């Protein structure tokens, strides 16, 4: 994995009211920071081959 500063990471909108930063990743793991702007936010289901750790 590479080293990165959180303040320099791009925020991506996943759905209305739901944003994420990809903090780091490698071949087998993706680490994300997720921001919910309000209760009741919904997003489409998805899947991928690697493992994911998410900080909410």
C-alpha positions as CSV (number, residue, x, y, z in Angstrom):
1,X,0.0,0.0,0.0
2,X,1.1,3.6,-0.6
3,X,1.1,6.3,2.0
4,X,-1.4,9.2,1.6
5,X,-2.6,12.2,3.6
6,X,-6.4,12.2,4.2
7,X,-6.6,16.0,3.6
8,X,-5.3,15.4,0.0
9,X,-7.8,12.7,-0.9
10,X,-10.6,13.3,-3.4
11,X,-14.2,13.0,-2.2
12,X,-16.5,11.1,-4.6
13,X,-20.3,11.2,-4.5
14,X,-21.7,7.6,-4.5
15,X,-25.4,8.7,-4.2
16,X,-27.3,11.7,-3.1
17,X,-26.2,12.3,0.5
18,X,-23.5,9.7,0.4
19,X,-19.8,10.5,-0.3
20,X,-16.6,8.6,0.1
21,X,-12.8,8.9,0.0
22,X,-10.7,6.0,-1.1
23,X,-8.0,6.2,1.6
24,X,-5.8,3.4,0.2
25,X,-5.8,0.2,-1.8
26,X,-3.7,-2.7,-3.0
27,X,-4.4,-5.9,-4.9
28,X,-6.5,-7.5,-2.1
29,X,-7.9,-4.6,0.0
30,X,-9.5,-1.2,-0.4
31,X,-9.9,1.2,2.6
32,X,-12.6,3.8,2.4
33,X,-14.0,6.7,4.5
34,X,-17.7,7.1,4.0
35,X,-19.8,10.2,4.9
36,X,-23.5,10.1,5.3
37,X,-25.1,13.6,5.1
38,X,-28.4,12.6,6.7
39,X,-30.3,9.6,7.9
40,X,-32.1,7.3,5.4
41,X,-29.5,7.7,2.6
42,X,-29.7,4.8,0.1
43,X,-27.3,3.5,-2.6
44,X,-27.3,0.7,-5.1
45,X,-25.8,-2.7,-4.0
46,X,-22.5,-3.6,-5.6
47,X,-19.7,-6.2,-5.2
48,X,-16.0,-6.6,-6.0
49,X,-13.4,-9.3,-5.7
50,X,-11.2,-7.7,-3.1
51,X,-11.9,-7.1,0.6
52,X,-13.0,-3.6,1.8
53,X,-12.6,-1.9,5.1
54,X,-14.9,1.2,5.6
55,X,-14.7,3.9,8.2
56,X,-18.0,5.7,8.7
